[in-house]
Amino acid sequence: MIIMKDHEKTILLEVTDGLAILTLNRPEKLNSLNKAMFRDFKSALKKISPDQGVRCLIITGAGKGFCAGQDLNERSDLKGNVPDLSASLEKNYNPIIRKITQLEVPVLCAVNGVAAGAGSSIALACDIVFAARSASFIQAFCKIGLIPDSGGTWLLPHKVGRARALGLSLLGDKLSAEKAEEWGLIWKCMDDDKLLEEVLTIGKQLATQPTKGLSLIKRAIGGSFTNSLSEQLDLERDLQGVAGETSDYQEGVAAFLDKRSPTFTGN
Ligand code: LHQ
């Protein structure tokens, strides 16, 4: 029997009253991603769905960093060998980004410290990104001859536009959380000692909301990046049709008319 002590688990997952908190847990290496962590990350994300009682997810990091991207120690044996980075993206990073963006619950990110390389992409793939005032975002890829990956070349221009995406990616400079908020890269930055408490309050609230409706909002907003206005109107028509069939819609209207607070089940 293998007994895992908490400090040996690369990912911690805690679910309380529909709110899941996923913590990247290799604090001594700024939660950089190694093989064990990919395995545990993917397995934890499989547990996040309304069917399994989860109605909101918070992703954060243990210790002083959020995530420093790929664990470069796993690349220490390169010594002239040509690594297959495409395979690494296909097997590990891309499935994680796809999964996070396709989850049928709101995903909040509490960026507690530096988010570098793929660590930045993971944070930016979440639906609402909060960051501690002392946190920063670094497109570290260019410093080691790589391109922003894990969605970086899509997420950055979509969020901050071409000029800023290129500046960040080609220079690899540290972007402060305050600047990230000012540029619209993230939703909000907060005082360090308030970050987790405030994100938890928002997460608990979201875990009581009409989960199905929220997941449809995510799909609609997601669709807008590739749709024309006309296609988007069709998508809204279809998704609103689904939203209108939920019991939470019935409850929302009934509660409004009764002048009481609604009790949503997520369905
Ligand atoms: C680390 C790391 C790290 C191991 C800090 N690895 N130990 C995808 C496809 C396939 C392959 C390649 O990559 C990718 C995606 C990517 O993510 S590529 C980008 C990889 N990440 C980086 O290049 C960032 C490297 N780290 C840094 O530049 C700095 O550590 C930052 C700016 C993030 C933080 O700097 P400091 O706050 O000064 O912290 P530190 O450098 O002192 O780090 C603390 C410890 O964490 C230290 O260990 P030590 O044993 O010396 O105390 C670092 O070695 C370790 N660490 N990042 N990525």
Residues whose N, C-alpha, C, O or C-beta is under 5 A from the ligand:
A	BS01	LHQ	E28 K29 L30 S32 A68 G69 Q70 D71 L72 N73 L85 S88 V114 A116 G117 A118 G119 A140 F141
